[in-house]
Amino acid sequence: MTQSAPAPSDAPVASHDHLVRSSLQRAGRLPVDAWTITESDDLFDAGLTSHASVAVLVDLEDSIGAEFPDVLLRKSTFASIATIRAALARVLEGTNGTAASVPGSRR
């Protein structure tokens, strides 16, 4: 049996979830598989360090071709997959693909 694609309203959430988990897997230096963490688990309890959260941020920015605005550069943004996913959605909605349109962008 094949799994059906997410409903249109779920597609951005699924896509953002995949981006976040992929970045955590590549750059998060977690002692556990990022795909096994629930969206509400505390990532710092799971082993994410502040240094690794910066690596995840850079990886996400490289993946989407835009920078997170300074207002999102705080520990709470990286507390869980859900909070990173929400920040990512905010960046993508605000940029429309261009970092220059994000207020506070560092580019």
C-alpha positions as protocol buffer text, in pm:
chain_id: "A"
residue {
  index: 1
  type: MET
  ca { x: 0 y: 0 z: 0 }
}
residue {
  index: 2
  type: THR
  ca { x: 141 y: 338 z: -93 }
}
residue {
  index: 3
  type: GLN
  ca { x: 115 y: 639 z: 130 }
}
residue {
  index: 4
  type: SER
  ca { x: -93 y: 921 z: -13 }
}
residue {
  index: 5
  type: ALA
  ca { x: 52 y: 1268 z: -55 }
}
residue {
  index: 6
  type: PRO
  ca { x: -37 y: 1525 z: 209 }
}
residue {
  index: 7
  type: ALA
  ca { x: -348 y: 1731 z: 150 }
}
residue {
  index: 8
  type: PRO
  ca { x: -271 y: 2069 z: -11 }
}
residue {
  index: 9
  type: SER
  ca { x: -308 y: 2251 z: 320 }
}
residue {
  index: 10
  type: ASP
  ca { x: -62 y: 2006 z: 480 }
}
residue {
  index: 11
  type: ALA
  ca { x: 196 y: 2027 z: 201 }
}
residue {
  index: 12
  type: PRO
  ca { x: 388 y: 2332 z: 334 }
}
residue {
  index: 13
  type: VAL
  ca { x: 400 y: 2183 z: 685 }
}
residue {
  index: 14
  type: ALA
  ca { x: 530 y: 1851 z: 549 }
}
residue {
  index: 15
  type: SER
  ca { x: 784 y: 2028 z: 329 }
}
residue {
  index: 16
  type: HIS
  ca { x: 902 y: 2251 z: 614 }
}
residue {
  index: 17
  type: ASP
  ca { x: 919 y: 1952 z: 848 }
}
residue {
  index: 18
  type: HIS
  ca { x: 1140 y: 1771 z: 597 }
}
residue {
  index: 19
  type: LEU
  ca { x: 1370 y: 2075 z: 563 }
}
residue {
  index: 20
  type: VAL
  ca { x: 1401 y: 2112 z: 941 }
}
residue {
  index: 21
  type: ARG
  ca { x: 1465 y: 1743 z: 1008 }
}
residue {
  index: 22
  type: SER
  ca { x: 1714 y: 1722 z: 721 }
}
residue {
  index: 23
  type: SER
  ca { x: 1906 y: 2022 z: 857 }
}
residue {
  index: 24
  type: LEU
  ca { x: 1901 y: 1878 z: 1209 }
}
residue {
  index: 25
  type: GLN
  ca { x: 2029 y: 1547 z: 1073 }
}
residue {
  index: 26
  type: ARG
  ca { x: 2309 y: 1712 z: 870 }
}
residue {
  index: 27
  type: ALA
  ca { x: 2417 y: 1991 z: 1103 }
}
residue {
  index: 28
  type: GLY
  ca { x: 2261 y: 1937 z: 1445 }
}
residue {
  index: 29
  type: ARG
  ca { x: 2521 y: 1691 z: 1573 }
}
residue {
  index: 30
  type: LEU
  ca { x: 2247 y: 1516 z: 1768 }
}
residue {
  index: 31
  type: PRO
  ca { x: 2318 y: 1183 z: 1937 }
}
residue {
  index: 32
  type: VAL
  ca { x: 1980 y: 1060 z: 1807 }
}
residue {
  index: 33
  type: ASP
  ca { x: 1827 y: 1039 z: 1461 }
}
residue {
  index: 34
  type: ALA
  ca { x: 1642 y: 1364 z: 1385 }
}
residue {
  index: 35
  type: TRP
  ca { x: 1364 y: 1163 z: 1221 }
}
residue {
  index: 36
  type: THR
  ca { x: 1280 y: 996 z: 1555 }
}
residue {
  index: 37
  type: ILE
  ca { x: 1227 y: 1320 z: 1747 }
}
residue {
  index: 38
  type: THR
  ca { x: 869 y: 1437 z: 1789 }
}
residue {
  index: 39
  type: GLU
  ca { x: 784 y: 1787 z: 1677 }
}
residue {
  index: 40
  type: SER
  ca { x: 742 y: 1904 z: 2037 }
}
residue {
  index: 41
  type: ASP
  ca { x: 1047 y: 1733 z: 2195 }
}
residue {
  index: 42
  type: ASP
  ca { x: 1296 y: 1977 z: 2345 }
}
residue {
  index: 43
  type: LEU
  ca { x: 1591 y: 1969 z: 2108 }
}
residue {
  index: 44
  type: PHE
  ca { x: 1833 y: 2090 z: 2373 }
}
residue {
  index: 45
  type: ASP
  ca { x: 1728 y: 1799 z: 2595 }
}
residue {
  index: 46
  type: ALA
  ca { x: 1787 y: 1576 z: 2291 }
}
residue {
  index: 47
  type: GLY
  ca { x: 2147 y: 1699 z: 2268 }
}
residue {
  index: 48
  type: LEU
  ca { x: 2136 y: 2011 z: 2050 }
}
residue {
  index: 49
  type: THR
  ca { x: 2395 y: 2264 z: 2163 }
}
residue {
  index: 50
  type: SER
  ca { x: 2390 y: 2638 z: 2100 }
}
residue {
  index: 51
  type: HIS
  ca { x: 2684 y: 2594 z: 1862 }
}
residue {
  index: 52
  type: ALA
  ca { x: 2502 y: 2319 z: 1671 }
}
residue {
  index: 53
  type: SER
  ca { x: 2186 y: 2533 z: 1655 }
}
residue {
  index: 54
  type: VAL
  ca { x: 2390 y: 2794 z: 1465 }
}
residue {
  index: 55
  type: ALA
  ca { x: 2504 y: 2522 z: 1225 }
}
residue {
  index: 56
  type: VAL
  ca { x: 2139 y: 2420 z: 1175 }
}
residue {
  index: 57
  type: LEU
  ca { x: 2048 y: 2785 z: 1111 }
}
residue {
  index: 58
  type: VAL
  ca { x: 2320 y: 2820 z: 847 }
}
residue {
  index: 59
  type: ASP
  ca { x: 2218 y: 2490 z: 687 }
}
residue {
  index: 60
  type: LEU
  ca { x: 1855 y: 2601 z: 668 }
}
residue {
  index: 61
  type: GLU
  ca { x: 1951 y: 2939 z: 525 }
}
residue {
  index: 62
  type: ASP
  ca { x: 2162 y: 2767 z: 259 }
}
residue {
  index: 63
  type: SER
  ca { x: 1875 y: 2529 z: 182 }
}
residue {
  index: 64
  type: ILE
  ca { x: 1619 y: 2804 z: 127 }
}
residue {
  index: 65
  type: GLY
  ca { x: 1846 y: 3075 z: -11 }
}
residue {
  index: 66
  type: ALA
  ca { x: 1737 y: 3333 z: 248 }
}
residue {
  index: 67
  type: GLU
  ca { x: 1845 y: 3447 z: 591 }
}
residue {
  index: 68
  type: PHE
  ca { x: 1652 y: 3438 z: 914 }
}
residue {
  index: 69
  type: PRO
  ca { x: 1591 y: 3791 z: 1042 }
}
residue {
  index: 70
  type: ASP
  ca { x: 1769 y: 3890 z: 1363 }
}
residue {
  index: 71
  type: VAL
  ca { x: 1443 y: 3876 z: 1560 }
}
residue {
  index: 72
  type: LEU
  ca { x: 1436 y: 3497 z: 1509 }
}
residue {
  index: 73
  type: LEU
  ca { x: 1795 y: 3441 z: 1620 }
}
residue {
  index: 74
  type: ARG
  ca { x: 1724 y: 3326 z: 1972 }
}
residue {
  index: 75
  type: LYS
  ca { x: 1741 y: 3001 z: 2162 }
}
residue {
  index: 76
  type: SER
  ca { x: 1361 y: 2967 z: 2174 }
}
residue {
  index: 77
  type: THR
  ca { x: 1346 y: 2951 z: 1794 }
}
residue {
  index: 78
  type: PHE
  ca { x: 1547 y: 2627 z: 1808 }
}
residue {
  index: 79
  type: ALA
  ca { x: 1371 y: 2470 z: 2107 }
}
residue {
  index: 80
  type: SER
  ca { x: 1178 y: 2214 z: 1902 }
}
residue {
  index: 81
  type: ILE
  ca { x: 1109 y: 2102 z: 1550 }
}
residue {
  index: 82
  type: ALA
  ca { x: 775 y: 2282 z: 1569 }
}
residue {
  index: 83
  type: THR
  ca { x: 936 y: 2616 z: 1664 }
}
residue {
  index: 84
  type: ILE
  ca { x: 1200 y: 2588 z: 1393 }
}
residue {
  index: 85
  type: ARG
  ca { x: 931 y: 2494 z: 1140 }
}
residue {
  index: 86
  type: ALA
  ca { x: 723 y: 2798 z: 1241 }
}
residue {
  index: 87
  type: ALA
  ca { x: 1026 y: 3027 z: 1206 }
}
residue {
  index: 88
  type: LEU
  ca { x: 1108 y: 2876 z: 867 }
}
residue {
  index: 89
  type: ALA
  ca { x: 750 y: 2932 z: 750 }
}
residue {
  index: 90
  type: ARG
  ca { x: 771 y: 3292 z: 870 }
}
residue {
  index: 91
  type: VAL
  ca { x: 1093 y: 3348 z: 675 }
}
residue {
  index: 92
  type: LEU
  ca { x: 956 y: 3187 z: 360 }
}
residue {
  index: 93
  type: GLU
  ca { x: 629 y: 3377 z: 377 }
}
residue {
  index: 94
  type: GLY
  ca { x: 810 y: 3705 z: 435 }
}
residue {
  index: 95
  type: THR
  ca { x: 1071 y: 3664 z: 166 }
}
residue {
  index: 96
  type: ASN
  ca { x: 875 y: 3533 z: -129 }
}
residue {
  index: 97
  type: GLY
  ca { x: 1209 y: 3387 z: -226 }
}
residue {
  index: 98
  type: THR
  ca { x: 1418 y: 3699 z: -169 }
}
residue {
  index: 99
  type: ALA
  ca { x: 1604 y: 3777 z: 153 }
}
residue {
  index: 100
  type: ALA
  ca { x: 1600 y: 4149 z: 80 }
}
residue {
  index: 101
  type: SER
  ca { x: 1229 y: 4174 z: 162 }
}
residue {
  index: 102
  type: VAL
  ca { x: 1272 y: 4046 z: 518 }
}
residue {
  index: 103
  type: PRO
  ca { x: 1281 y: 4333 z: 767 }
}
residue {
  index: 104
  type: GLY
  ca { x: 1599 y: 4303 z: 969 }
}
residue {
  index: 105
  type: SER
  ca { x: 1763 y: 4073 z: 716 }
}
residue {
  index: 106
  type: ARG
  ca { x: 2140 y: 4062 z: 744 }
}
residue {
  index: 107
  type: ARG
  ca { x: 2186 y: 4050 z: 364 }
}
